[in-house]
Amino acid sequence: MTKAARRLNAQEIPIETLHEPHPKIRAEDWRSPLVRRLRACDAYSDGSETISDSYRADRNRPVEVETVLTWRGLKNDFKKCMNTYQAAQITEFATLGLACILIRHRAQLEITEVTRRGEKADYWLGDKDYLLEVSGQQGGNLDALQEEKRKQLLANPFEKSGYVCVANYDDKTARLWFYEADESNGS
């Protein structure tokens, strides 16, 4: 599918409700950081941004789609966010917000619980069915980040399968790829 065709078929998703499918965690904290990274400035206005996201449900080839993320009514929350968090924290929270959207809309799963330090992933999905590892960057090599996080996820002590969600905000790209627990080399 061409980029123009993907854009025509793009799904619109409101950022202000990204937390609703994840009621067991405080995902509402991640809405304004995501808006900040998508806008690439500290000034708020209601709006939208198109991202290119890649979803891999199994060991097969990823599916590339365009997603339109919209937001409105977050001005006060956005200002509090800018007054509270430093740049690295905003990027981390933004990518967690993006993961909420992609996990729900691509994998039909719920982020349910944070993992403990040393467990090689960030969150549990469902009833501890899968793990989720998340990382974002303003710019840089998304392939290298994906590979680093794949290795980290697959080193988890539970020998669980899971998803890696990575994002590059300069390029407006994201990936949500599933990895089997026995997938020890790159794919």
N, C-alpha and C positions, 0 to 999 in steps of 0.2 A: 504494500500500500504506500502510495506517495505521501510526502509530508502534507501537501495540500488536502489530500483525501482524509488523512488522519485528523487534520484540524477541523474539517467539516463534520466529522463524526465525534468530535470531542465532547466529553461529558462535562457538565458544569457542576462543581461541588462547592458549597458554601463553607468557608473556613470557620465562620462563627458557630457552626454546629458540629465541628469535627469531634468534639468530646462526647457527644450523645451516645454513640454506639460502644463507648468504653466507660461505663458507669462505675467501674471498680477502681479507677485511677483518676488523678486530678489533671486530666488532659486539657481542660479549659485553660490551664496555665500556658499552653503551647500555641494558642491561636495568634496572639499578637507578635511573638517572635517569628512565626512563619510569615506573617504579613510584612514584617520588617525586612526579612531576607528577600522576599519576592519584590518588594518595592525598591530595595537597594538605597534607601535613604531614611533619615530619622523623622521625616514629616509624614503625618498620616492623612490619607484620604480614602474614602470608599473606592473600591475598584476591582480589578481582576487581572490575572496573569495566566498565560498558557505555559505549561511545562510539558516536556517530553518525558514520558515515563515508560520504563521497560519492566515487564512482569514475566517472571519465569516460575511456572507452577510445579515443574518437575525437571528432570534432566534434559528435556527438549529445548528447542530454540526459544528464546524469549519473544514475547509479543510486544511490539512498540506501539504506543498510543499517545495521543495528545489529551491533556486534561486541562480544563479551564477552572482555575481556583478563583472564587469570588469572595469578597468580604464587604461587610457594611456594619456600621454601628459599634465599632471597636475603638473609637477615638480615645475615650478615657482609659480603657485598659491598655491601649498602645502607649499612651504617655506614661502610665505607671511602669510599664515594662521597660521603657527607655530610661527611666529614672532609677531602676532597680538592678538591672543586669548588665554585665560587661559583654563585649562582642562575642567571646568564645561561648559563653552561656546562652546567648541569643541564638547562635548557630546550632548548638546542641538541642535547645528546646524547639527551634524551627523544624529540625529534622525529625524530632519525636512527633511533632504535629503532623508533618507530612506522612510519617509512618502510620499514624492513626488513620489517615485518609486512605492510604494505599492498602493497608491490611484489611480494612473494612470493604472497600470497593473492588479490590482485586481478589483477595483470598477469602472474603466473607468470614473473617475471624475477629475476635475481640482481644485487645490487650488487657490482661487481667491482674498482673502482679509484677512488681519489680523483682529481679533476681538479687542474690546476695553477692557481695564483693568476692571476686575470684571464680565466679561460676561461668565466665567467658561469654556472657551474653547480657543484654540489658533487661529484657522483660520476658515473661511467660505469656503464651497465647492460649486462650481457651482454658480448659481444666488441666493446665500444665501439659498440653498435647505437644506443643512446639515451643521453641525459643525464638527470640527476636534480638538481633544485634543491629544497632543503628549508629550511623556516623555521617556527618555533613561537613562540607567545606565551602568556603566562599569561592575559591578557584582551585585549580590543580587537576591532577590526573585521577579521574573517576575509576579507571580500570585498576590502578594500583590500590586505591582505597578499598574497592570491592574485594580484591584478592586478600588484602590484609584482614578484612573483617570476616571473609569466608574462613580463613585459617583459624581465626579466633573463635568463631562460632563452633566449628567442627572439633575444637579442642575442649568442648564443654565436658565436665565430669559425669554428666548423666547419659552421655552417648545418645543424645536426642537430636533429631532433625530440626530444622528451623529456617527462618528467613533472615536475610541481610537486606537492610534498607539503607542506601547511601544516596547522597544528593550533592550536586554542585550548583550553587546558586548563581554564579556568573553565567553559566551555560543554560540555566533553567532546565536541568536534567535530573532525573531520579531513577533509581532501580529498586525493585523489590524482587529478589530472587530466592527461590527455595533451594535448600541443599539437604540431601539425604545424609544421615549420620555416617554412612560408610563412604561418602564422597571425599576421599582424602586428597585427591589431586584436582587441579583446575579443570574447568569445563567450558 
